């Protein structure tokens, strides 16, 4: 079974953090939520406390195929300012594992130096901080470039989760997931397909 990391720092955006945890687990991917502090309890930007599965010091990076960084403030800056997180992002990228970030969290990828020459997106107000990227993509909600996947913000969390599932398990797994959550009904109603 594939295993995946979702990092939690105080001030994380709850929708951006927990949507991929839920969707990846539904698809059969084992997900560990990881607190970057010495406490399993992490509080989101909207004051919702979450109990992480593990502490950062408990994980073995070799056990995982990828990682995900949620946005939210100050969650994204807390992730960016944590040297252990930055080093793990660098290690996963060097090993060509999946490295994903949403909203403000691509600033962590910038600091880690892993988006140089890559197409990326983020919440629009963080565009200017992504100076080493090849291009900032404004007209896509989720951007995949090699092993890097970035997304725009909270409303995009489900679509970024679909992209992660597709990358790890294939399109059939996404269609099965969408059926299980009635996504096809949403797409029929609004006239689009994700």
C-alpha positions, 0 to 999 in steps of 0.5 A: 500500500502506498503511504503519503504524508500531510504536514500540519502546522499551527494555523493550517487551512482546515479544508486544504489539510483534511480534504486530501487526507479523507480523499486519499484514504478513500482511494486506498492510500495510507495517509499519516498526518504529521505535526511539525511541533512536539505536540500531536494537537495542531490548531487550524487557522479557523481554531479547529483542533486536530490530532495528528497521527505522528510527530515529525520526529516519528516518521521515516521518509523512506516509508512514503511516496509523497508529501502534501503541504496545506496553506493557511496562515500562519500555517504555511509560514510555520512550515516554511520556517521549519528547517526539518520540513524544508529538508524533507521537501528537498529529499523527496524532490531529489528522490523524485517522490511526489511533492504537493502544496496548495494556496500559500504553501508553495512558499515552502517549495520556493524556500526548498529550491524545488520549483526552479524551472517548474510551472506552478500556481498558488493563492494569487497573493503569493505569486510574487514570492515564487521567484524561481519558478519557470512560470506562474500559471494563472488560468489553471486551478491545479498545476502538475510539472514533473513530481511537483503539484500545486493548487490555488486554494481551499476551493481547489482542495478536492481537485488537487486531491483528485490529481494526487490520486490520479498520479499515484493510482491512475484515472480509474481510482479517481473515477471510483472515488468520484462515484463514491462521493457523488462528484459526478452529480456535481459535475452534471449539475454545473456542467463540467468534468474534473 
